[in-house]
């Protein structure tokens, strides 16, 4: 649905809320998908043992995977909604770079990954880099 | 089994993740801009768009991206895979500069440099967090004695 061209542009808080919705749903999706894949195990080994069908079956019978895909779909629709109201040059770099930071935090606390100084530095460098590249 | 250093095949899968996502998006973008505006009142035109060559190629590339992304997540940490695959943005920037002859501003060159350094940082570390293995029933007597001491 298109908003009329006469509609006022959203304020900074509304814009921030739209970007936050993309970032949070995307982070939830990434973390749940990563947790699902860790619970399934090494897909290369499963494929070597039970073939491609076995690997696909292992993924499609994992409920966590569908929860992750659900949140990723939510992030996609939140992105479409935001693009309907905000400029692509704001939404794309802001959501892509912020998601890297929130994923590092979520990876540390929810997936218990060892996010050491090296990974924090990498996440921050890539975050700023993606922002600069998209501008 | 946990792999902390990647095999050439695993580097290939990370490369596929990095390449397929931006190339798929580019194909979709190219396909959609060559079509007349699509209205939600005529959803049939959207379905017909799926079968145009650029969009079909874009969808195939994005399916390839998701399959290789899931494979990478099965043997590496999320905080390792995401920065490593951001290198795809750099590849697309180089393609647009040298293939499509689009100009790249100083800001974008700075972004390319930061992403490359960031990916270099994360790629030098372990790809997977080592988690202590749970003691199995077949654990040796030394492990049993250690557990007794903890109790």
Interface residues (C-beta under 8 A of the other chain):
Chain A: X1 X30 X31 X33 X34 X37 X38 X40 X41 X42 X43 X44 X45 X59 X100 X103 X104 X107 X108 X111 X112 X113 X114 X115 X116 X118 X119 X121 X122 X123 X124 X125 X126 X128 X129 X130 X131 X132 X133 X134 X135
Chain B: X1 X9 X10 X40 X70 X71 X73 X74 X75 X77 X78 X79 X80 X81 X82 X83 X86 X89 X90 X93 X107 X108 X110 X111 X112 X113 X114 X115 X116 X117 X118 X119 X121 X122 X124 X125 X126 X129 X130 X131
